[in-house]
Amino acid sequence: MEHGILLSGADNIDFMIHGVFKYSFFGHEVWITTTHVCVLIVMLLIIGFAIAANRQMAKAREVPEGFQNVVELIVEKLDAMVDTPMGKAAPKFYNYIGTIFIFILVSNISGLLGLRPPTADYGVTLPLGVLTFLLIHYNQFKYQKPKEIWEGMCSPLPPWLPIWLPINLISEIAVPISLSLRLFANVLSGTVMMALIYGLLGVIATAWPAALHVYFDLFSGAIQTYVFCMLTMTYIANAIGDGDAVEDTIEDGKLRKNA
């Protein structure tokens, strides 16, 4: 089949899904793919930055400068992002939200380094959604009474008429699926678009992909990271309920510590 001047064959399209090597596990063939390798690279980058930041802060100056400024700016911005939606409960979730924010952001923008974004694989985003789901309901049972949970599951009708219970259960189960699919689909779409551009336009594509990478990897990746974390914080804040329960828990912890 002949192709136009600017179009390459479909065989040139590479979505960067490759098996690196395989091994046998209890009689089953298991592959290590590019996703595993890219996740490892992303984790090494984050760990390397964390080690460098820890060493820098160990000798921190009262008037920050250089790399210390960068570290403090990142921490302050992440903490401020958590403070607004989570209120009094925010300090308990600084570490979790900050960790998933950095991991998802670095994963999303790793395409700028020539990697296939790990979040373009549903096997990466689904565990993030499930982890958030478990955290939501752990805090719900921690801060709410069983009666309040039952009333919420029967809402908007009275608790003695649980007609809406099945629908509310489905909506709860859908949380990790919607969180993970939203992140996965948006990142995958950018990966597919860039693969099509490189594969179909051939040599001419190398002249102008930078602007598209800025949009699909940097801009869209940052937006999807923010959306995932904001939804996570909103769900957890709703599960916790009002701030009185959090404040009582904090006060009980202080009393036990001082006792």
C-alpha positions as CSV (number, residue, x, y, z in Angstrom):
1,M,0.0,0.0,0.0
2,E,1.3,3.4,-0.9
3,H,1.3,6.3,1.6
4,G,1.3,10.0,1.2
5,I,4.5,12.1,1.3
6,L,4.0,13.0,5.0
7,L,2.4,9.8,6.2
8,S,4.3,6.7,7.3
9,G,2.9,3.2,7.5
10,A,0.8,2.1,10.4
11,D,3.5,-0.4,11.3
12,N,5.6,2.5,12.5
13,I,3.2,3.4,15.3
14,D,4.7,2.5,18.7
15,F,2.6,2.8,21.8
16,M,5.7,1.8,23.9
17,I,4.1,-1.3,25.3
18,H,6.8,-3.9,25.2
19,G,7.8,-7.0,27.1
20,V,11.3,-6.5,28.5
21,F,11.8,-10.1,29.7
22,K,9.8,-13.0,31.1
23,Y,10.1,-15.6,33.8
24,S,8.1,-18.6,35.1
25,F,6.2,-18.2,38.3
26,F,4.5,-21.4,39.6
27,G,4.2,-22.6,36.0
28,H,2.8,-19.3,34.7
29,E,4.6,-17.1,32.2
30,V,5.0,-13.6,33.7
31,W,6.3,-10.6,31.8
32,I,8.2,-7.6,33.0
33,T,7.0,-4.8,30.7
34,T,7.9,-1.2,30.0
35,T,5.4,-0.1,32.6
36,H,7.4,-1.9,35.4
37,V,10.6,-0.3,34.1
38,C,9.1,3.2,33.9
39,V,7.6,2.9,37.4
40,L,11.0,1.9,38.7
41,I,12.7,4.8,37.0
42,V,10.0,7.2,38.4
43,M,10.5,5.8,41.9
44,L,14.3,6.1,41.7
45,L,13.9,9.8,40.6
46,I,11.6,10.5,43.5
47,I,13.7,8.6,46.1
48,G,16.8,10.4,44.8
49,F,15.2,13.8,45.2
50,A,13.9,12.9,48.7
51,I,17.4,11.8,49.8
52,A,18.9,15.1,48.4
53,A,16.1,17.1,50.1
54,N,16.6,15.3,53.4
55,R,20.4,16.0,53.4
56,Q,19.8,19.6,52.5
57,M,17.2,20.1,55.3
58,A,19.5,18.5,57.8
59,K,21.8,21.5,57.4
60,A,19.1,24.0,56.7
61,R,19.8,27.7,57.3
62,E,17.5,30.1,59.0
63,V,17.5,32.2,55.8
64,P,16.9,29.6,53.1
65,E,18.7,29.8,49.8
66,G,19.2,27.6,46.7
67,F,17.9,24.0,46.9
68,Q,16.5,24.6,50.4
69,N,14.2,27.3,48.8
70,V,12.9,24.7,46.3
71,V,12.2,22.1,49.0
72,E,10.4,24.5,51.3
73,L,8.4,25.9,48.5
74,I,7.2,22.4,47.5
75,V,6.2,21.5,51.0
76,E,4.4,24.8,51.6
77,K,2.4,24.6,48.4
78,L,1.4,20.9,49.0
79,D,0.4,21.7,52.6
80,A,-1.6,24.7,51.5
81,M,-3.4,22.6,48.9
82,V,-4.4,20.1,51.6
83,D,-5.5,22.7,54.2
84,T,-8.3,24.2,52.2
85,P,-10.5,21.2,51.5
86,M,-9.7,19.2,54.7
87,G,-9.7,21.8,57.4
88,K,-8.8,20.6,60.8
89,A,-8.0,17.1,59.5
90,A,-5.4,18.4,57.1
91,P,-2.2,17.7,59.2
92,K,-3.1,14.0,59.3
93,F,-3.1,13.8,55.5
94,Y,-0.1,16.0,54.5
95,N,2.1,13.0,53.9
96,Y,-0.4,10.8,52.0
97,I,-1.7,13.5,49.7
98,G,1.8,14.9,49.2
99,T,3.2,11.5,48.3
100,I,0.5,10.6,45.8
101,F,0.6,14.1,44.3
102,I,4.4,13.8,43.6
103,F,4.2,10.3,42.3
104,I,1.3,10.9,39.9
105,L,2.8,14.2,38.7
106,V,6.2,12.7,38.0
107,S,4.6,9.7,36.3
108,N,2.4,11.9,34.2
109,I,5.3,14.2,33.0
110,S,7.8,11.3,32.5
111,G,6.9,11.4,28.8
112,L,9.1,14.5,28.6
113,L,12.0,12.2,29.5
114,G,11.1,9.7,26.7
115,L,9.3,7.3,29.0
116,R,5.9,5.8,28.7
117,P,3.9,7.4,31.6
118,P,3.2,4.6,34.2
119,T,-0.2,6.2,34.8
120,A,-1.1,5.2,31.2
121,D,-1.4,1.7,32.5
122,Y,-4.6,0.8,34.5
123,G,-2.5,-1.5,36.7
124,V,-1.0,1.6,38.2
125,T,-4.0,3.9,38.6
126,L,-6.4,1.2,39.9
127,P,-4.3,0.5,43.1
128,L,-4.2,4.3,43.7
129,G,-8.0,4.4,43.5
130,V,-8.4,1.3,45.8
131,L,-5.9,2.8,48.3
132,T,-8.0,6.0,48.4
133,F,-11.2,4.0,48.7
134,L,-9.8,2.1,51.7
135,L,-8.7,5.4,53.3
136,I,-12.1,7.0,52.8
137,H,-14.0,4.2,54.6
138,Y,-11.4,3.8,57.3
139,N,-11.9,7.4,58.3
140,Q,-15.6,7.1,57.9
141,F,-15.8,4.3,60.5
142,K,-13.2,6.1,62.6
143,Y,-15.0,9.4,62.9
144,Q,-18.7,8.6,62.3
145,K,-21.0,6.6,64.4
146,P,-22.7,3.5,62.8
147,K,-26.1,5.3,63.0
148,E,-24.7,8.3,61.0
149,I,-23.2,6.0,58.4
150,W,-26.6,4.2,58.0
151,E,-28.5,7.4,57.7
152,G,-26.0,8.6,55.0
153,M,-26.4,5.3,53.0
154,C,-30.2,5.7,53.2
155,S,-30.2,9.4,52.2
156,P,-32.3,11.2,51.0
157,L,-35.0,9.1,52.5
158,P,-35.4,8.3,56.2
159,P,-33.2,5.5,57.6
160,W,-36.3,3.3,58.2
161,L,-37.0,3.3,54.4
162,P,-33.7,2.1,52.8
163,I,-34.9,2.3,49.2
164,W,-31.9,4.2,48.1
165,L,-29.4,1.9,49.9
166,P,-28.5,-0.2,46.7
167,I,-27.9,3.0,44.7
168,N,-25.8,4.6,47.4
169,L,-23.8,1.3,47.7
170,I,-23.1,1.3,43.9
171,S,-22.0,5.0,44.1
172,E,-19.6,4.1,46.9
173,I,-18.1,1.2,45.0
174,A,-17.8,3.3,41.9
175,V,-15.4,5.8,43.6
176,P,-12.2,3.9,43.1
177,I,-13.2,2.9,39.5
178,S,-14.1,6.5,38.5
179,L,-10.9,7.9,40.1
180,S,-8.6,5.4,38.5
181,L,-10.3,5.4,35.1
182,R,-10.3,9.2,34.8
183,L,-6.6,9.4,35.4
184,F,-5.8,6.4,33.3
185,A,-7.9,7.5,30.3
186,N,-6.6,11.0,30.2
187,V,-3.0,10.1,30.4
188,L,-3.4,7.2,27.9
189,S,-5.2,9.5,25.4
190,G,-2.1,11.8,25.4
191,T,0.2,8.8,25.0
192,V,-1.8,7.5,22.1
193,M,-2.0,10.9,20.4
194,M,1.8,11.4,20.6
195,A,2.4,7.8,19.3
196,L,0.0,8.5,16.3
197,I,1.8,11.8,15.6
198,Y,5.2,10.2,15.6
199,G,4.1,7.1,13.7
200,L,2.0,8.7,11.0
201,L,3.9,11.9,10.3
202,G,7.3,10.3,10.3
203,V,10.3,12.6,10.1
204,I,8.3,15.8,9.9
205,A,6.9,15.1,13.4
206,T,10.3,15.6,15.0
207,A,10.1,19.3,14.0
208,W,7.2,20.3,16.3
209,P,6.4,17.7,19.0
210,A,7.7,19.9,21.9
211,A,4.5,22.0,22.0
212,L,2.3,18.9,22.1
213,H,4.5,17.3,24.8
214,V,4.0,20.4,26.9
215,Y,0.2,20.1,26.6
216,F,-0.2,16.3,26.8
217,D,2.5,15.6,29.3
218,L,3.0,18.8,31.4
219,F,-0.2,20.7,31.3
220,S,-2.7,17.8,31.1
221,G,-0.6,15.8,33.5
222,A,-0.5,18.5,36.1
223,I,-4.3,19.0,35.7
224,Q,-5.0,15.3,36.2
225,T,-2.8,15.1,39.2
226,Y,-4.6,18.0,40.8
227,V,-8.0,16.6,40.0
228,F,-7.2,13.2,41.5
229,C,-5.8,14.7,44.7
230,M,-8.7,17.2,45.1
231,L,-11.3,14.4,44.6
232,T,-9.4,12.2,47.1
233,M,-9.4,15.0,49.7
234,T,-13.0,15.8,49.1
235,Y,-14.1,12.2,49.5
236,I,-12.1,11.8,52.7
237,A,-13.3,15.1,54.2
238,N,-16.9,14.0,53.5
239,A,-16.3,10.7,55.1
240,I,-14.8,12.4,58.2
241,G,-17.8,14.7,58.6
242,D,-17.6,17.9,60.7
243,G,-14.4,19.0,62.3
244,D,-15.6,18.3,65.9
245,A,-14.9,14.6,65.6
246,V,-11.4,15.3,64.4
247,E,-10.7,17.8,67.1
248,D,-11.9,15.4,69.8
249,T,-9.7,12.7,68.4
250,I,-6.7,15.0,68.5
251,E,-7.4,16.1,72.0
252,D,-7.8,12.4,73.2
253,G,-4.4,11.7,71.6
254,K,-2.7,14.6,73.4
255,L,-4.3,13.5,76.7
256,R,-3.0,9.9,76.3
257,K,0.4,11.1,75.3
258,N,0.6,13.4,78.4
259,A,-0.7,10.7,80.8
